[in-house]
Amino acid sequence: MTDGRYQTFEDLEVFKRSYRISLEIHRMTLELPRIEQYGLADQLRRASKSIPVNLAEGHGKRRSQAEFGRYI
């Protein structure tokens, strides 16, 4: 990082934290009953990944800070 700005989305603290939480949720869903693995567990996994994925997508498409802000 230079002058307090980030170089990539991976430098953002919110990305780091949301990614770690996503991994933890994935691990936790593996402990759900088998009947929930394709319903509730899948939904929880997809939802938990939405924050880091949106940050990555927004960084890739950013043309301005305002545009990136919409993804955040």
BELHUGI-V929271 format. One record per backbone hydrogen bond with DSSP energy under -1.0 kcal/mol. NH is the residue of the N-H (numbers start at 1). CO is the residue of the C=O. Records with the same first field share a line. If there is no record, write none. Layout:
BEGIN
NH = CO + CO
END
This chain:
BEGIN
5 = 2
11 = 8
12 = 9
16 = 12
17 = 13
18 = 14
19 = 15
20 = 16
21 = 17
22 = 18
23 = 19
24 = 20
25 = 21
26 = 22
27 = 23
28 = 24
29 = 25
30 = 26
31 = 28
32 = 29
36 = 33
37 = 34
41 = 36
43 = 39
44 = 40
45 = 41
46 = 42
47 = 43
48 = 44
49 = 45
53 = 49
54 = 50
55 = 51
56 = 52
57 = 53
58 = 54
59 = 55
60 = 56
61 = 57
68 = 64
69 = 65
70 = 66
72 = 68
END
